Amino acid sequence: MTYRRVVIVLYEGVQSLDVTGPLEVFAGAGAALGDPEAYRITTAALGGRVVRSCSGLRLVPDEQLDRLAAPHTLVVPGGTTMDDPDPALVRRIAVLAAAAERVVSVCTGAFLLAEAGLLGGRRVTTHWAFSDALARRFPEAEVDPEPIFLTDGKFASSAGVTAGIDLALALVEADHGRDVALTVARHLVMFLRRPGGQAQFSTQLAAQLAERQPLRDVQRWIAEHPGDDLSVEALARRSTLSPRHFARAFAAEVGVTPGRYVEGVRLETARRLLVDTVDGIEEIARRCGYGTSEAMRRAFVRTLAVPPVEYRRRFRPHQAQRPH
């Protein structure tokens, strides 16, 4: 078996979940493989100094970062020092990353990689709240605020906090196969091992919550009844507003038109059902308000560039599936 050395960087103000999430995934993979040494995990800080996370948790590193040889996988977690990082830390990350086979940033750890000059011309993601800042500060990087995680060559980056677990699971899958990654996900009681191409936000989270209660009730109704008549006229009746007034008020308070919001909810529901159930394509199309499987196929291709059957094949765990 190939043994992979993983170094997780610690520093003052680091986000503890960015450290422990990937660490538990790699450790869990060793347990699933029956070999705890499959990933030789080391935490390291400059000078081997004890650090405190941004929440005050005291972290004792295994090694001195400045004395370590380059690992197979270098993990750079996020933290609160992204605006004023330690120059010595940035220099050491640059040295180790140059020789590492794989370089991973979690959340705002992408700022440290960019500060080290490692992201020029590369696609990268980070926590949605900091993607604009990353793009402004490092215009040479191609910042994509949407994915949960993405890879570009030997560099991989993830969105905020728990997305680091999703990325680590994807790395385990690349190293040891899908079954091992799913075993680890089940052990960590993850509801679903999310693919990197999924957006950081659900439709309901990405959109604003309406201020007026009648419009909030409509948003909840849409989420709970995607297969119903969700035309502007039908939704306006539920809000006791005229169709014209409803459409204007909804767009003003939610940030998207009613039609666009309904499209997002239906697509999101269909994606979940494709992965979480064995229901047939026709049945899912009906439940989600598409009417026909062809209408749902067009929506998937238009938005995701893959048809529903291919989406299910890519993202559903290996289980028996009903005919389409």
Residue frames as qw, qx, qy, qz and C-alpha x, y, z in Angstrom:
[[0.000, 0.887, 0.462, 0.000, 0.00, 0.00, 0.00],
 [0.359, 0.503, -0.035, 0.785, 1.13, 3.55, -0.73],
 [0.393, -0.627, -0.462, 0.489, 1.55, 5.63, 2.42],
 [0.198, 0.714, 0.203, 0.641, 0.76, 9.31, 2.16],
 [0.392, -0.287, -0.422, 0.766, 2.12, 11.86, 4.58],
 [0.055, -0.803, -0.418, -0.421, -0.34, 14.65, 5.39],
 [0.343, -0.132, -0.352, 0.861, 0.76, 17.86, 7.10],
 [0.118, -0.831, -0.496, -0.225, -1.93, 20.16, 8.49],
 [0.315, 0.354, -0.204, 0.857, -0.70, 23.69, 9.17],
 [0.384, -0.745, -0.509, 0.197, -1.53, 25.29, 12.53],
 [0.285, 0.301, -0.090, 0.906, -1.22, 28.98, 13.35],
 [0.002, -0.308, -0.539, 0.784, -2.66, 31.50, 15.77],
 [0.421, 0.365, 0.097, -0.824, -6.32, 32.15, 14.99],
 [0.173, 0.074, -0.878, -0.439, -6.84, 29.02, 12.87],
 [0.727, -0.109, -0.055, -0.675, -10.39, 27.68, 12.46],
 [0.415, -0.320, 0.829, -0.197, -10.44, 24.45, 14.48],
 [0.796, 0.307, 0.452, -0.261, -13.01, 22.69, 12.29],
 [0.586, 0.734, -0.308, -0.151, -10.85, 23.34, 9.23],
 [0.010, 0.565, -0.815, 0.128, -8.16, 21.35, 11.03],
 [0.449, -0.114, 0.827, -0.317, -10.14, 18.55, 12.64],
 [0.773, 0.411, 0.161, -0.455, -12.58, 17.92, 9.76],
 [0.663, 0.570, -0.473, -0.109, -10.00, 16.81, 7.17],
 [0.048, -0.477, 0.833, -0.277, -7.91, 15.15, 9.92],
 [0.635, 0.002, 0.643, -0.429, -10.84, 12.92, 10.93],
 [0.813, 0.484, -0.048, -0.320, -11.50, 12.00, 7.30],
 [0.471, 0.596, -0.649, 0.042, -7.92, 10.92, 6.64],
 [0.227, -0.323, 0.833, -0.388, -7.75, 9.06, 9.95],
 [0.751, 0.168, 0.419, -0.482, -11.09, 7.41, 9.19],
 [0.737, 0.533, -0.341, -0.238, -9.82, 6.28, 5.81],
 [0.172, 0.487, -0.835, 0.192, -6.92, 4.53, 7.52],
 [0.478, -0.071, 0.734, -0.477, -9.37, 2.74, 9.79],
 [0.798, 0.384, 0.117, -0.450, -11.58, 1.77, 6.85],
 [0.627, 0.573, -0.523, -0.076, -8.56, 0.36, 5.03],
 [0.938, -0.328, -0.086, 0.072, -7.43, -1.53, 8.12],
 [0.716, 0.110, -0.105, 0.682, -4.17, 0.38, 8.12],
 [0.241, -0.899, -0.229, 0.286, -3.85, 3.45, 10.39],
 [0.418, -0.495, 0.329, 0.686, -0.65, 4.35, 8.55],
 [0.504, 0.563, 0.548, 0.358, -2.36, 4.80, 5.17],
 [0.127, 0.855, 0.041, 0.501, -2.27, 8.51, 5.94],
 [0.616, -0.236, -0.380, 0.648, 0.50, 9.61, 8.25],
 [0.061, -0.878, -0.290, -0.375, -1.02, 12.77, 9.66],
 [0.525, -0.189, -0.299, 0.774, 1.06, 15.49, 11.30],
 [0.037, -0.961, -0.254, -0.099, -0.01, 18.87, 12.64],
 [0.654, -0.029, -0.052, 0.754, 2.70, 21.49, 12.56],
 [0.040, -0.984, -0.175, 0.005, 3.20, 25.13, 13.59],
 [0.412, 0.724, -0.314, 0.455, 6.13, 27.50, 13.27],
 [0.002, -0.542, 0.638, -0.547, 8.61, 26.70, 16.01],
 [0.441, -0.199, -0.872, 0.072, 6.29, 23.93, 17.23],
 [0.101, -0.091, 0.416, -0.899, 4.47, 26.55, 19.28],
 [0.073, 0.497, 0.837, -0.219, 1.10, 25.91, 20.89],
 [0.083, -0.160, -0.285, -0.941, -1.58, 28.01, 19.17],
 [0.296, 0.377, 0.665, -0.572, -5.14, 28.99, 19.92],
 [0.207, 0.446, 0.735, 0.467, -7.90, 28.65, 17.38],
 [0.093, -0.358, -0.159, -0.915, -10.21, 31.55, 16.58],
 [0.636, -0.549, -0.360, -0.406, -12.68, 30.10, 19.10],
 [0.362, -0.730, 0.440, -0.378, -10.02, 29.86, 21.82],
 [0.993, -0.108, 0.032, -0.017, -9.27, 26.13, 21.55],
 [0.260, -0.757, 0.579, 0.154, -5.67, 25.34, 22.50],
 [0.926, 0.368, -0.071, -0.042, -3.91, 23.26, 19.82],
 [0.500, -0.641, 0.540, 0.218, -0.60, 21.49, 20.44],
 [0.661, 0.599, -0.370, -0.259, 1.25, 20.73, 17.18],
 [0.983, -0.089, 0.092, 0.135, 3.10, 17.48, 16.57],
 [0.745, 0.073, 0.160, 0.644, 6.05, 19.09, 14.80],
 [0.117, -0.666, 0.068, 0.734, 7.81, 22.31, 13.91],
 [0.647, 0.708, 0.264, -0.103, 6.60, 23.49, 10.53],
 [0.198, 0.901, -0.362, -0.134, 9.94, 25.11, 9.78],
 [0.257, -0.521, 0.810, 0.081, 11.81, 21.81, 10.10],
 [0.766, 0.217, 0.575, -0.186, 9.50, 19.49, 8.18],
 [0.189, -0.125, 0.738, 0.635, 10.26, 18.01, 4.80],
 [0.472, 0.118, -0.264, -0.833, 7.62, 18.44, 2.11],
 [0.544, 0.075, 0.770, -0.323, 4.68, 16.04, 2.57],
 [0.205, 0.294, 0.830, 0.427, 2.54, 14.30, 0.02],
 [0.109, -0.741, -0.533, -0.393, -0.45, 16.44, 0.99],
 [0.209, -0.030, -0.338, 0.917, -0.19, 19.90, 2.55],
 [0.170, -0.721, -0.649, -0.175, -3.43, 21.14, 4.16],
 [0.166, 0.101, -0.188, 0.963, -3.74, 24.86, 4.86],
 [0.115, -0.654, -0.739, 0.111, -6.84, 25.61, 6.98],
 [0.034, 0.730, 0.198, 0.653, -8.56, 28.96, 7.23],
 [0.473, -0.432, -0.488, 0.592, -8.53, 31.37, 10.13],
 [0.047, -0.937, -0.316, 0.138, -8.85, 34.95, 11.25],
 [0.397, -0.646, 0.254, 0.600, -5.36, 36.16, 10.26],
 [0.650, 0.446, 0.488, 0.374, -5.95, 36.27, 6.51],
 [0.192, 0.965, 0.112, 0.143, -5.67, 40.06, 6.39],
 [0.037, -0.864, 0.473, -0.167, -2.30, 40.15, 8.13],
 [0.989, -0.066, -0.126, 0.050, -0.63, 36.74, 7.88],
 [0.581, -0.666, 0.369, 0.286, 2.75, 36.00, 9.45],
 [0.465, 0.741, -0.420, -0.243, 5.34, 36.48, 6.66],
 [0.128, -0.442, 0.887, -0.026, 7.38, 33.56, 8.00],
 [0.617, 0.199, 0.710, -0.275, 4.30, 31.32, 7.81],
 [0.651, 0.686, 0.041, -0.323, 3.61, 32.39, 4.24],
 [0.236, 0.697, -0.660, -0.155, 7.22, 31.74, 3.21],
 [0.312, -0.246, 0.911, -0.112, 7.19, 28.28, 4.77],
 [0.691, 0.409, 0.502, -0.322, 3.91, 27.38, 3.09],
 [0.533, 0.748, -0.260, -0.299, 5.40, 28.44, -0.25],
 [0.032, 0.556, -0.829, -0.049, 8.45, 26.19, 0.26],
 [0.440, -0.006, 0.873, -0.210, 6.46, 23.14, 1.33],
 [0.663, 0.546, 0.318, -0.403, 3.79, 23.62, -1.36],
 [0.368, 0.704, -0.496, -0.350, 6.41, 23.77, -4.10],
 [0.120, 0.360, -0.925, -0.039, 7.56, 20.23, -3.31],
 [0.517, 0.101, 0.717, -0.457, 4.28, 18.69, -2.11],
 [0.107, 0.149, 0.873, 0.451, 2.35, 16.42, -4.45],
 [0.175, -0.663, -0.642, -0.343, -0.97, 17.88, -3.37],
 [0.119, 0.010, -0.325, 0.938, -1.82, 21.26, -1.81],
 [0.231, -0.611, -0.734, -0.186, -5.18, 21.79, -0.13],
 [0.035, -0.154, 0.279, -0.947, -6.76, 24.96, 1.23],
 [0.192, -0.559, -0.804, 0.055, -9.84, 24.91, 3.43],
 [0.113, -0.895, -0.391, 0.182, -12.05, 27.99, 3.68],
 [0.103, 0.987, -0.118, -0.023, -9.90, 31.15, 3.95],
 [0.716, -0.373, 0.435, 0.399, -6.72, 29.09, 3.80],
 [0.631, 0.590, 0.342, 0.370, -6.87, 30.11, 0.14],
 [0.004, 0.994, -0.077, 0.081, -5.68, 33.58, 1.20],
 [0.564, -0.642, 0.470, 0.220, -2.47, 32.07, 2.56],
 [0.734, 0.166, 0.534, 0.387, -1.85, 30.17, -0.68],
 [0.386, 0.846, 0.236, 0.282, -2.50, 33.32, -2.69],
 [0.258, -0.940, 0.218, 0.047, -0.24, 35.36, -0.41],
 [0.663, -0.400, 0.553, 0.309, 2.46, 32.78, -1.07],
 [0.247, 0.587, -0.477, -0.606, 2.11, 33.38, -4.82],
 [0.295, -0.072, 0.947, 0.103, 0.71, 29.93, -5.54],
 [0.429, 0.524, 0.698, -0.232, -2.64, 30.72, -7.15],
 [0.152, 0.558, -0.295, -0.761, -1.74, 32.81, -10.17],
 [0.434, 0.256, -0.629, -0.592, -3.88, 31.67, -13.10],
 [0.169, -0.089, -0.978, 0.083, -5.52, 28.93, -11.02],
 [0.526, -0.487, -0.380, -0.584, -9.16, 28.37, -10.21],
 [0.233, 0.009, -0.757, 0.611, -9.87, 28.53, -6.50],
 [0.437, -0.645, -0.425, -0.461, -12.85, 28.73, -4.17],
 [0.181, 0.103, -0.632, 0.746, -13.27, 29.86, -0.59],
 [0.019, 0.520, 0.722, -0.456, -16.01, 30.67, 1.90],
 [0.217, 0.709, 0.541, 0.398, -18.77, 32.59, 0.10],
 [0.231, -0.936, -0.209, 0.163, -18.44, 35.55, 2.48],
 [0.396, -0.701, 0.331, 0.491, -14.79, 36.08, 1.50],
 [0.704, 0.309, 0.505, 0.393, -14.77, 35.25, -2.20],
 [0.284, 0.922, 0.152, 0.216, -15.09, 38.88, -3.31],
 [0.346, -0.881, 0.306, 0.102, -12.25, 39.92, -1.00],
 [0.730, -0.213, 0.545, 0.353, -10.05, 37.13, -2.34],
 [0.597, 0.580, 0.421, 0.361, -10.76, 38.15, -5.93],
 [0.073, 0.989, 0.008, 0.130, -10.06, 41.85, -5.24],
 [0.465, -0.782, 0.393, 0.131, -6.89, 41.23, -3.30],
 [0.445, -0.304, 0.756, 0.371, -5.47, 38.60, -5.65],
 [0.620, 0.563, 0.001, -0.546, -6.79, 39.35, -9.14],
 [0.240, 0.484, -0.794, -0.277, -4.33, 36.88, -10.63],
 [0.205, 0.054, 0.961, -0.180, -6.38, 34.04, -9.12],
 [0.393, -0.186, -0.573, -0.695, -9.58, 32.84, -10.82],
 [0.198, 0.006, 0.738, -0.645, -11.97, 32.88, -7.88],
 [0.438, -0.265, -0.678, -0.528, -15.17, 30.84, -8.26],
 [0.294, -0.263, 0.512, -0.763, -17.52, 31.51, -5.33],
 [0.770, -0.058, -0.198, -0.604, -20.01, 28.77, -6.21],
 [0.769, 0.061, -0.634, -0.045, -18.54, 25.26, -5.71],
 [0.794, -0.603, 0.035, -0.066, -18.22, 23.42, -2.42],
 [0.543, -0.561, 0.481, 0.398, -14.73, 22.47, -3.58],
 [0.730, 0.675, -0.072, -0.074, -12.69, 22.33, -6.77],
 [0.747, -0.341, 0.355, 0.447, -9.31, 21.18, -8.01],
 [0.480, 0.861, -0.157, -0.059, -6.83, 22.74, -10.40],
 [0.514, 0.546, -0.618, 0.238, -3.78, 20.60, -11.03],
 [0.540, -0.059, -0.734, 0.408, -2.22, 19.63, -7.73],
 [0.080, -0.074, 0.381, -0.918, -4.12, 22.40, -5.92],
 [0.301, -0.519, -0.769, -0.222, -7.51, 21.79, -4.30],
 [0.057, -0.126, 0.326, -0.935, -9.62, 24.32, -2.43],
 [0.200, -0.507, -0.838, -0.027, -12.87, 24.19, -0.52],
 [0.241, -0.695, -0.181, -0.653, -15.54, 26.55, 0.72],
 [0.263, -0.608, 0.413, -0.625, -16.20, 27.22, 4.38],
 [0.501, -0.375, 0.625, -0.467, -15.69, 24.90, 7.32],
 [0.779, 0.026, 0.592, -0.205, -17.65, 21.68, 6.68],
 [0.731, 0.648, -0.132, -0.168, -16.81, 21.82, 2.96],
 [0.039, 0.676, -0.735, 0.044, -13.29, 20.83, 4.01],
 [0.609, -0.095, 0.762, -0.201, -14.74, 17.45, 5.00],
 [0.778, 0.545, 0.228, -0.214, -16.32, 17.07, 1.56],
 [0.417, 0.788, -0.448, -0.058, -13.02, 17.89, -0.11],
 [0.249, -0.503, 0.818, -0.127, -11.08, 15.48, 2.10],
 [0.750, 0.154, 0.604, -0.222, -13.59, 12.73, 1.26],
 [0.701, 0.696, -0.043, -0.151, -13.09, 13.45, -2.45],
 [0.152, 0.735, -0.661, 0.029, -9.31, 13.14, -1.98],
 [0.517, -0.233, 0.801, -0.192, -9.75, 9.81, -0.19],
 [0.803, 0.428, 0.350, -0.221, -11.94, 8.63, -3.06],
 [0.515, 0.781, -0.343, -0.085, -9.25, 9.63, -5.56],
 [0.057, -0.610, 0.779, -0.133, -6.63, 7.76, -3.52],
 [0.200, -0.128, 0.950, -0.203, -8.54, 4.63, -2.48],
 [0.153, -0.262, -0.848, -0.434, -11.86, 4.49, -4.31],
 [0.406, -0.416, -0.206, -0.787, -15.49, 5.39, -3.77],
 [0.746, -0.399, -0.525, -0.097, -16.35, 2.61, -1.34],
 [0.556, -0.152, -0.443, 0.686, -13.69, 3.70, 1.15],
 [0.010, -0.196, 0.047, -0.979, -14.84, 7.33, 0.95],
 [0.574, -0.403, -0.358, -0.616, -18.46, 6.33, 1.52],
 [0.722, -0.310, -0.571, 0.238, -17.48, 4.15, 4.48],
 [0.342, -0.051, -0.328, 0.879, -15.78, 7.16, 6.06],
 [0.256, -0.289, -0.165, -0.907, -18.78, 9.40, 5.30],
 [0.687, -0.428, -0.504, -0.300, -21.13, 6.94, 6.99],
 [0.638, -0.232, -0.515, 0.523, -18.83, 6.70, 10.01],
 [0.162, -0.015, -0.183, 0.970, -18.89, 10.49, 10.33],
 [0.161, 0.617, 0.713, -0.291, -22.70, 10.39, 10.05],
 [0.063, 0.297, -0.282, -0.910, -22.63, 12.63, 7.01],
 [0.630, 0.439, 0.417, -0.486, -26.08, 12.78, 5.44],
 [0.788, 0.580, 0.183, 0.093, -24.57, 12.85, 1.98],
 [0.559, -0.327, 0.310, 0.696, -21.09, 13.10, 0.57],
 [0.366, 0.845, 0.186, -0.342, -21.66, 16.21, -1.52],
 [0.732, 0.351, 0.263, 0.522, -20.04, 16.50, -4.96],
 [0.375, -0.335, -0.010, 0.864, -17.77, 19.48, -5.45],
 [0.072, 0.268, 0.493, 0.824, -19.88, 20.86, -8.26],
 [0.236, -0.736, -0.634, -0.030, -22.82, 21.52, -5.97],
 [0.044, 0.734, -0.025, 0.677, -23.36, 25.13, -5.05],
 [0.206, 0.110, -0.655, 0.718, -22.41, 26.35, -1.57],
 [0.357, 0.081, 0.374, -0.852, -25.99, 27.54, -1.07],
 [0.232, 0.458, 0.857, 0.047, -29.37, 25.95, -1.46],
 [0.053, 0.562, 0.438, 0.700, -31.89, 28.08, -3.33],
 [0.423, -0.814, -0.386, -0.099, -33.55, 29.04, -0.06],
 [0.603, -0.574, -0.047, 0.553, -30.25, 30.11, 1.50],
 [0.440, 0.108, 0.317, 0.833, -28.94, 31.90, -1.57],
 [0.086, -0.645, -0.397, -0.647, -32.07, 34.00, -1.85],
 [0.072, -0.236, 0.442, -0.863, -33.13, 36.48, 0.76],
 [0.091, -0.465, -0.856, 0.209, -35.94, 35.78, 3.17],
 [0.055, -0.634, -0.382, -0.670, -38.84, 38.09, 2.43],
 [0.000, -0.170, 0.455, -0.874, -39.66, 40.73, 5.02],
 [0.601, -0.113, 0.051, -0.789, -43.43, 40.38, 4.89],
 [0.497, -0.120, 0.815, -0.272, -44.96, 37.28, 6.42],
 [0.793, 0.437, 0.249, -0.344, -47.29, 36.52, 3.46],
 [0.564, 0.686, -0.450, -0.100, -44.29, 36.37, 1.15],
 [0.136, -0.465, 0.851, -0.203, -42.36, 34.22, 3.63],
 [0.704, 0.102, 0.602, -0.362, -45.32, 31.86, 3.71],
 [0.759, 0.597, -0.087, -0.245, -45.19, 31.66, -0.09],
 [0.249, 0.653, -0.715, 0.040, -41.47, 30.80, 0.01],
 [0.390, -0.230, 0.841, -0.295, -42.18, 28.01, 2.46],
 [0.780, 0.346, 0.350, -0.387, -45.10, 26.77, 0.34],
 [0.600, 0.668, -0.399, -0.187, -42.89, 26.61, -2.76],
 [0.047, 0.517, -0.842, 0.145, -40.28, 24.55, -0.92],
 [0.457, -0.038, 0.805, -0.377, -42.87, 22.15, 0.48],
 [0.667, 0.486, 0.516, -0.230, -44.97, 21.81, -2.71],
 [0.110, -0.474, 0.537, 0.689, -42.65, 21.95, -5.76],
 [0.174, 0.178, 0.890, 0.382, -45.07, 19.82, -7.78],
 [0.182, 0.698, 0.599, -0.346, -48.04, 22.14, -7.38],
 [0.340, 0.780, 0.306, 0.427, -49.17, 24.99, -9.60],
 [0.490, -0.549, -0.112, 0.668, -46.55, 27.64, -8.79],
 [0.326, 0.593, 0.341, 0.653, -47.45, 30.19, -11.40],
 [0.105, 0.138, -0.227, 0.958, -47.37, 33.86, -10.45],
 [0.501, -0.358, -0.269, -0.740, -51.16, 33.90, -10.43],
 [0.780, -0.342, -0.524, -0.033, -51.42, 30.91, -8.07],
 [0.551, -0.113, -0.440, 0.700, -48.75, 32.25, -5.72],
 [0.070, -0.282, 0.026, -0.956, -50.33, 35.71, -5.75],
 [0.635, -0.454, -0.389, -0.490, -53.60, 34.20, -4.56],
 [0.748, -0.304, -0.499, 0.315, -51.79, 32.61, -1.62],
 [0.386, -0.057, -0.258, 0.884, -50.28, 35.96, -0.68],
 [0.057, 0.792, 0.561, -0.234, -53.63, 37.80, -1.15],
 [0.081, -0.602, 0.211, 0.765, -51.90, 40.21, -3.53],
 [0.693, 0.657, 0.017, -0.296, -52.60, 40.96, -7.17],
 [0.915, 0.165, 0.151, 0.337, -50.27, 39.09, -9.56],
 [0.427, 0.737, -0.086, 0.517, -48.53, 42.30, -10.59],
 [0.348, -0.813, 0.283, -0.372, -48.08, 43.53, -7.01],
 [0.914, -0.330, 0.236, 0.033, -46.94, 40.07, -5.87],
 [0.840, 0.357, 0.036, 0.406, -44.32, 39.75, -8.62],
 [0.204, 0.791, -0.197, 0.542, -42.85, 43.18, -7.85],
 [0.549, -0.712, 0.288, -0.331, -42.87, 42.65, -4.08],
 [0.971, -0.147, 0.152, 0.115, -41.36, 39.16, -4.29],
 [0.722, 0.476, -0.061, 0.498, -38.52, 40.27, -6.55],
 [0.010, -0.816, 0.219, -0.535, -37.82, 43.31, -4.35],
 [0.624, -0.628, 0.337, -0.320, -37.72, 41.37, -1.07],
 [0.949, -0.117, 0.284, 0.078, -36.28, 38.01, -2.17],
 [0.223, -0.664, 0.515, 0.495, -33.85, 39.28, -4.79],
 [0.091, -0.055, 0.854, 0.509, -35.05, 37.07, -7.67],
 [0.540, -0.027, -0.277, -0.794, -38.27, 36.82, -9.64],
 [0.771, -0.116, 0.451, -0.435, -40.88, 34.26, -8.54],
 [0.898, 0.389, -0.139, -0.150, -40.24, 32.23, -11.69],
 [0.435, 0.591, -0.621, 0.276, -36.50, 32.07, -11.11],
 [0.360, -0.410, 0.666, -0.509, -37.02, 31.13, -7.46],
 [0.889, 0.070, 0.259, -0.372, -39.42, 28.33, -8.39],
 [0.773, 0.515, -0.371, 0.006, -36.98, 27.03, -11.02],
 [0.153, 0.574, -0.707, 0.384, -34.21, 26.87, -8.41],
 [0.582, -0.247, 0.590, -0.503, -36.33, 25.06, -5.84],
 [0.924, 0.242, 0.068, -0.288, -37.58, 22.52, -8.37],
 [0.647, 0.560, -0.501, 0.132, -34.09, 21.81, -9.65],
 [0.078, -0.514, 0.715, -0.468, -32.69, 21.50, -6.15],
 [0.755, -0.105, 0.449, -0.467, -35.48, 19.12, -5.12],
 [0.902, 0.378, -0.139, -0.154, -34.97, 17.00, -8.22],
 [0.397, 0.597, -0.644, 0.265, -31.22, 16.77, -7.57],
 [0.358, -0.384, 0.692, -0.495, -31.86, 15.62, -4.01],
 [0.866, 0.083, 0.293, -0.397, -34.39, 13.00, -5.06],
 [0.766, 0.518, -0.377, -0.050, -32.07, 11.66, -7.76],
 [0.274, 0.505, -0.726, 0.378, -29.35, 11.07, -5.17],
 [0.297, -0.255, 0.683, -0.617, -31.39, 10.15, -2.10],
 [0.754, 0.158, 0.430, -0.471, -34.12, 7.94, -3.60],
 [0.323, -0.053, 0.856, 0.401, -34.54, 5.16, -6.16],
 [0.478, 0.643, 0.409, -0.436, -37.61, 6.85, -7.69],
 [0.615, 0.358, 0.517, 0.476, -37.75, 6.79, -11.47],
 [0.225, -0.042, 0.180, 0.957, -37.00, 9.84, -13.60],
 [0.207, -0.480, -0.558, -0.645, -40.62, 10.25, -14.69],
 [0.503, -0.667, -0.542, 0.093, -41.84, 10.12, -11.09],
 [0.448, -0.407, -0.154, 0.781, -39.27, 12.67, -9.92],
 [0.088, 0.180, 0.354, 0.913, -40.17, 14.99, -12.82],
 [0.349, -0.608, -0.579, -0.417, -43.82, 14.80, -11.78],
 [0.559, -0.614, -0.435, 0.347, -43.11, 15.35, -8.08],
 [0.407, -0.348, -0.006, 0.845, -40.97, 18.38, -8.85],
 [0.271, 0.755, 0.279, -0.528, -43.47, 20.08, -11.11],
 [0.092, -0.396, 0.601, 0.688, -41.75, 19.53, -14.45],
 [0.733, 0.361, 0.064, -0.573, -44.64, 17.57, -15.90],
 [0.935, 0.339, -0.102, -0.008, -42.46, 15.42, -18.16],
 [0.801, -0.355, 0.208, 0.436, -39.01, 13.89, -17.94],
 [0.572, 0.473, 0.239, 0.626, -38.03, 15.81, -21.08],
 [0.095, -0.915, -0.060, -0.388, -38.83, 19.14, -19.43],
 [0.676, -0.706, 0.180, 0.109, -36.71, 18.14, -16.43],
 [0.818, 0.050, 0.250, 0.516, -33.91, 16.98, -18.74],
 [0.353, 0.726, 0.147, 0.572, -33.85, 20.38, -20.46],
 [0.364, -0.905, 0.054, -0.215, -33.70, 22.17, -17.10],
 [0.816, -0.451, 0.233, 0.278, -30.77, 20.02, -15.97],
 [0.714, 0.285, 0.258, 0.585, -28.83, 20.45, -19.19],
 [0.136, 0.860, 0.127, 0.475, -29.46, 24.20, -19.23],
 [0.411, -0.864, 0.168, -0.235, -28.32, 24.74, -15.62],
 [0.708, -0.531, 0.463, 0.059, -25.95, 21.85, -14.83],
 [0.350, 0.627, -0.607, -0.339, -24.81, 20.79, -18.31],
 [0.044, 0.120, -0.992, -0.019, -25.73, 17.15, -17.56],
 [0.602, -0.272, -0.458, -0.596, -29.04, 15.27, -17.94],
 [0.677, -0.493, 0.272, -0.474, -30.73, 13.74, -14.86],
 [0.995, 0.004, -0.098, 0.018, -29.63, 10.18, -15.65],
 [0.639, 0.431, -0.346, 0.535, -25.98, 11.24, -15.81],
 [0.213, -0.644, 0.341, -0.651, -26.34, 13.36, -12.66],
 [0.872, -0.358, 0.145, -0.301, -27.64, 10.32, -10.76],
 [0.934, 0.192, -0.194, 0.229, -24.87, 8.12, -12.14],
 [0.397, 0.571, -0.370, 0.616, -22.18, 10.54, -11.00],
 [0.142, -0.490, 0.415, -0.753, -23.44, 11.41, -7.55],
 [0.840, -0.326, -0.005, -0.434, -25.55, 8.54, -6.25],
 [0.383, -0.477, 0.784, -0.101, -23.80, 5.92, -4.05],
 [0.348, 0.190, -0.852, -0.341, -23.48, 2.49, -5.65],
 [0.432, 0.121, 0.747, -0.490, -26.84, 0.98, -4.84],
 [0.254, 0.360, 0.849, 0.290, -29.54, -0.76, -6.81],
 [0.195, 0.313, 0.001, -0.929, -31.53, 1.69, -8.87],
 [0.587, 0.485, 0.598, -0.250, -34.90, 1.34, -10.48],
 [0.473, 0.323, 0.543, 0.614, -35.08, 1.51, -14.29],
 [0.007, -0.305, -0.014, 0.952, -35.40, 5.01, -15.67]]
